[in-house]
Amino acid sequence: MSSECTHDCSSCASNCASRDKKSFIKPLHEGAKVRKAIAVASGKGGVGKSLVTSLLAVRANRLGYRTAILDADITGPSIPKSFGVSERATGAENAIFPVESKEGIQIMSMNCLLEKDEDPVVWRGALIAGAATQFWTDVVWDDVDIMFIDMPPGTGDVPLSVFQSIPLSGIVVVTTPQDLVEMIVKKAVNMAGILNVPVLGLVENMSYFECPDCKKKHEIFGASKAAELAKNFSVPAFAKMPIDPEIARLADGGKIAEADTKPLEAVFKAIEGAKEIGDFKE
């Protein structure tokens, strides 16, 4: 990275003295309201961010919160399928209306706009980042208590745009038990630190497999590092998600709302305690 400042803060993650984070925050649509926005992120792909996003939203909805999911994974949207949503989003002049799952969870995803689910999004980074931001600014989110944002992997254009444009209440970092996970977590936590967003919880997905016969837990991908990582990075809550064929079956069948969310209880309590962002209208 060059040490010379280009004065283009929109393309830079440095936390220099001249940066005013509030200046990058985008307002919601005039008809929208969101009290909390929680990003679900990771330093790499394939760890289960979409699954964790879905399960956190299911838990919030079951507890009576008005819940929404903003699917910022523009080129790999999977949220609608998990909830069995096949409807397309509707719109009016300067407004897009989210679709709703049968449980009442508001959803906006690129697959809610494409003619066919299998149509690829062949866009460059700036367009992808712009679309993710527009899901915040142009969608009429209806009196949402907690919005979960399913982030794409890494620390590139889209995560940077989301972190800078949306007034996040916090993030949840998703990991797996492999040896390289500490580096991955550190990337996500450091990005959150640079952009002054609190890390509320850490979810270790695929942490173990519980034998259906003997009920013994087997750590297939190695010993759990969730507690150690949460302590090392001062993350207030952590959770360990099992390898569960039943969850995979429910997600593939569009019935993720029937899944067990108890393993995420501690992380969700941290989310409940996070600050509200208000509606952030100008």
C-alpha positions as CSV (number, residue, x, y, z in Angstrom):
1,M,0.0,0.0,0.0
2,S,1.3,3.4,-0.9
3,S,2.1,5.8,2.0
4,E,1.0,8.8,-0.1
5,C,-2.6,10.0,0.5
6,T,-4.7,10.3,-2.7
7,H,-7.5,12.1,-0.7
8,D,-10.0,9.6,-2.1
9,C,-11.3,8.2,1.2
10,S,-14.0,6.2,-0.5
11,S,-11.4,3.8,-1.9
12,C,-9.2,3.6,1.3
13,A,-9.6,1.8,4.6
14,S,-6.9,3.7,6.5
15,N,-8.1,5.3,9.7
16,C,-6.3,8.6,9.3
17,A,-7.0,11.8,11.2
18,S,-8.7,13.4,8.1
19,R,-11.3,10.7,7.9
20,D,-14.8,11.5,9.1
21,K,-16.7,8.2,9.0
22,K,-20.1,9.9,9.4
23,S,-19.5,11.7,6.1
24,F,-19.7,8.3,4.2
25,I,-22.9,7.1,5.9
26,K,-25.8,6.8,3.4
27,P,-29.4,7.6,4.5
28,L,-32.2,5.1,4.3
29,H,-35.0,5.6,1.9
30,E,-37.4,8.2,3.3
31,G,-40.1,5.5,3.9
32,A,-37.7,3.1,5.7
33,K,-36.7,2.5,9.3
34,V,-34.0,0.2,10.7
35,R,-33.1,0.2,14.4
36,K,-30.0,-2.1,14.3
37,A,-27.9,-3.3,11.4
38,I,-25.6,-6.3,12.1
39,A,-23.0,-7.5,9.5
40,V,-22.1,-11.2,9.3
41,A,-18.6,-11.3,7.9
42,S,-15.4,-13.4,7.5
43,G,-12.0,-13.1,6.1
44,K,-12.6,-15.9,3.6
45,G,-15.3,-17.7,1.8
46,G,-16.9,-21.1,2.4
47,V,-17.3,-20.7,6.2
48,G,-21.1,-20.5,6.3
49,K,-21.8,-16.7,6.6
50,S,-25.2,-17.1,4.8
51,L,-26.2,-20.0,7.1
52,V,-25.3,-18.0,10.2
53,T,-27.1,-14.9,8.8
54,S,-30.2,-17.0,8.2
55,L,-30.2,-18.6,11.6
56,L,-29.7,-15.3,13.4
57,A,-32.6,-13.8,11.5
58,V,-34.7,-16.9,12.3
59,R,-33.9,-16.5,16.0
60,A,-34.7,-12.8,16.0
61,N,-38.0,-13.4,14.2
62,R,-39.0,-16.2,16.7
63,L,-38.4,-13.8,19.6
64,G,-40.7,-11.3,18.1
65,Y,-38.3,-8.8,16.5
66,R,-39.2,-7.3,13.2
67,T,-36.4,-8.8,11.2
68,A,-34.7,-8.2,7.8
69,I,-31.9,-9.6,5.8
70,L,-29.9,-7.5,3.3
71,D,-28.0,-10.0,1.1
72,A,-24.8,-8.1,0.2
73,D,-23.3,-11.2,-1.4
74,I,-24.3,-9.9,-4.9
75,T,-22.6,-12.5,-7.0
76,G,-23.4,-15.4,-4.8
77,P,-26.9,-14.8,-3.3
78,S,-28.3,-17.8,-1.4
79,I,-30.6,-16.3,1.2
80,P,-33.9,-16.4,-0.8
81,K,-33.5,-20.1,-1.5
82,S,-32.9,-20.9,2.1
83,F,-36.2,-19.4,3.0
84,G,-38.1,-20.8,0.1
85,V,-38.6,-17.3,-1.4
86,S,-39.1,-17.3,-5.2
87,E,-41.0,-14.0,-5.6
88,R,-39.4,-11.0,-7.3
89,A,-39.1,-7.7,-5.6
90,T,-41.5,-5.0,-6.7
91,G,-40.9,-1.3,-7.0
92,A,-42.2,2.2,-7.6
93,E,-40.5,5.4,-8.6
94,N,-37.3,5.7,-6.6
95,A,-38.3,2.8,-4.3
96,I,-37.8,-1.0,-4.1
97,F,-40.0,-3.1,-1.8
98,P,-38.4,-6.2,-0.2
99,V,-39.9,-9.6,-0.4
100,E,-41.1,-11.4,2.7
101,S,-40.6,-15.0,3.8
102,K,-43.7,-16.8,5.0
103,E,-42.5,-16.1,8.5
104,G,-42.5,-12.3,7.9
105,I,-38.7,-11.8,7.5
106,Q,-38.0,-9.0,5.0
107,I,-35.4,-10.0,2.4
108,M,-33.6,-8.1,-0.4
109,S,-31.2,-10.1,-2.5
110,M,-29.9,-9.9,-6.1
111,N,-31.9,-13.1,-6.8
112,C,-35.0,-11.1,-6.0
113,L,-34.3,-8.9,-9.0
114,L,-33.0,-11.4,-11.6
115,E,-35.3,-12.9,-14.1
116,K,-34.0,-16.4,-13.3
117,D,-32.2,-17.6,-10.2
118,E,-29.4,-19.1,-12.2
119,D,-28.6,-15.9,-14.1
120,P,-25.0,-14.8,-13.3
121,V,-24.1,-11.3,-12.2
122,V,-21.1,-10.5,-14.4
123,W,-20.2,-7.1,-13.0
124,R,-17.0,-5.4,-11.9
125,G,-16.3,-4.5,-8.3
126,A,-17.6,-0.9,-8.3
127,L,-21.0,-2.0,-9.7
128,I,-21.3,-4.8,-7.2
129,A,-20.4,-2.5,-4.3
130,G,-22.9,0.1,-5.5
131,A,-25.7,-2.5,-5.7
132,A,-25.0,-3.6,-2.1
133,T,-25.2,0.0,-0.9
134,Q,-28.5,0.6,-2.9
135,F,-30.1,-2.3,-1.0
136,W,-29.7,0.0,2.0
137,T,-30.6,3.4,0.4
138,D,-33.3,2.4,-2.1
139,V,-35.3,-0.3,-0.3
140,V,-38.3,0.6,1.8
141,W,-37.5,-1.4,4.9
142,D,-40.6,-1.6,7.0
143,D,-40.0,-0.7,10.6
144,V,-37.1,-3.2,11.1
145,D,-35.9,-3.9,14.6
146,I,-32.8,-5.9,13.5
147,M,-31.3,-6.2,10.0
148,F,-28.7,-8.8,9.3
149,I,-26.3,-8.2,6.4
150,D,-24.9,-11.3,4.7
151,M,-21.4,-10.1,3.6
152,P,-19.3,-11.4,0.8
153,P,-15.9,-12.9,1.9
154,G,-12.8,-10.8,2.4
155,T,-12.0,-7.2,2.8
156,G,-12.5,-5.8,-0.7
157,D,-14.9,-3.4,-2.4
158,V,-18.2,-4.7,-1.1
159,P,-17.3,-5.1,2.5
160,L,-15.5,-1.8,2.6
161,S,-18.6,-0.1,1.0
162,V,-21.0,-1.7,3.4
163,F,-18.8,-0.8,6.5
164,Q,-18.5,2.8,5.3
165,S,-22.0,3.4,4.0
166,I,-24.2,1.6,6.5
167,P,-24.3,2.7,10.2
168,L,-23.6,-0.8,11.6
169,S,-24.4,-1.6,15.2
170,G,-21.7,-4.3,15.0
171,I,-20.5,-7.4,13.2
172,V,-20.5,-11.1,13.9
173,V,-17.4,-12.9,12.6
174,V,-17.8,-16.5,11.2
175,T,-14.9,-19.0,11.3
176,T,-14.1,-22.7,11.1
177,P,-11.7,-24.7,13.3
178,Q,-8.8,-25.1,10.8
179,D,-5.3,-23.9,11.7
180,L,-5.4,-20.9,9.5
181,V,-8.5,-19.5,11.1
182,E,-6.7,-17.1,13.5
183,M,-5.3,-15.2,10.5
184,I,-8.8,-15.1,8.9
185,V,-10.4,-13.8,12.1
186,K,-7.7,-11.3,12.6
187,K,-8.3,-9.8,9.1
188,A,-12.0,-9.4,9.8
189,V,-11.5,-8.0,13.3
190,N,-8.8,-5.6,12.2
191,M,-11.0,-4.3,9.4
192,A,-13.8,-3.7,11.9
193,G,-11.3,-1.9,14.2
194,I,-10.1,0.3,11.4
195,L,-13.6,1.4,10.6
196,N,-14.7,1.7,14.2
197,V,-17.3,-1.1,14.2
198,P,-17.7,-3.3,17.3
199,V,-17.3,-7.0,17.0
200,L,-20.2,-8.5,18.9
201,G,-19.6,-12.2,18.5
202,L,-17.7,-15.0,16.9
203,V,-19.3,-18.1,15.4
204,E,-17.3,-21.2,14.8
205,N,-19.2,-23.1,12.1
206,M,-18.6,-26.9,11.5
207,S,-17.1,-27.0,15.0
208,Y,-18.0,-30.6,15.7
209,F,-20.2,-33.5,14.6
210,E,-22.4,-35.2,17.1
211,C,-22.9,-38.9,16.5
212,P,-26.7,-39.7,16.3
213,D,-26.2,-43.1,18.0
214,C,-23.7,-42.5,20.8
215,K,-24.1,-38.7,21.1
216,K,-20.3,-38.3,21.3
217,K,-19.0,-35.1,19.7
218,H,-16.2,-35.5,17.2
219,E,-14.1,-32.5,16.2
220,I,-13.6,-33.5,12.6
221,F,-11.7,-30.3,11.5
222,G,-9.6,-30.1,14.6
223,A,-9.9,-28.8,18.1
224,S,-12.2,-25.9,18.6
225,K,-10.5,-22.5,18.8
226,A,-13.7,-20.4,19.4
227,A,-13.1,-19.7,23.1
228,E,-9.5,-18.9,22.7
229,L,-10.0,-16.6,19.7
230,A,-12.9,-14.8,21.4
231,K,-10.6,-14.2,24.4
232,N,-7.6,-13.1,22.3
233,F,-9.6,-10.6,20.3
234,S,-11.8,-9.4,23.2
235,V,-15.0,-10.6,21.5
236,P,-17.7,-10.6,24.1
237,A,-19.6,-13.7,22.9
238,F,-18.9,-16.9,20.9
239,A,-20.8,-19.9,19.6
240,K,-20.0,-23.3,18.2
241,M,-22.2,-24.5,15.4
242,P,-22.2,-28.3,14.7
243,I,-22.0,-30.1,11.4
244,D,-25.7,-31.0,11.1
245,P,-27.1,-32.7,8.0
246,E,-30.6,-31.7,9.1
247,I,-29.7,-28.0,8.8
248,A,-28.3,-28.6,5.4
249,R,-31.5,-30.4,4.4
250,L,-33.7,-27.6,5.7
251,A,-31.6,-24.9,3.9
252,D,-31.7,-26.8,0.6
253,G,-35.4,-27.3,0.9
254,G,-36.2,-23.6,1.7
255,K,-37.1,-24.4,5.2
256,I,-34.3,-22.9,7.2
257,A,-36.9,-21.2,9.4
258,E,-37.5,-24.6,11.0
259,A,-33.8,-25.0,12.1
260,D,-32.5,-25.1,15.7
261,T,-31.0,-21.8,16.6
262,K,-30.1,-22.5,20.2
263,P,-26.3,-22.8,19.6
264,L,-26.3,-19.1,18.7
265,E,-28.0,-18.0,21.9
266,A,-25.0,-16.3,23.5
267,V,-24.1,-14.4,20.3
268,F,-27.7,-13.3,19.8
269,K,-27.8,-11.9,23.4
270,A,-24.8,-9.7,22.5
271,I,-26.7,-8.5,19.4
272,E,-29.7,-7.7,21.6
273,G,-27.4,-5.5,23.8
274,A,-25.9,-3.7,20.8
275,K,-26.6,0.0,20.3
276,E,-29.5,1.1,18.1
277,I,-28.5,3.2,15.1
278,G,-31.8,5.1,14.6
279,D,-33.1,5.6,11.1
280,F,-30.1,7.8,10.1
281,K,-32.1,10.1,7.8
282,E,-30.5,13.3,6.9
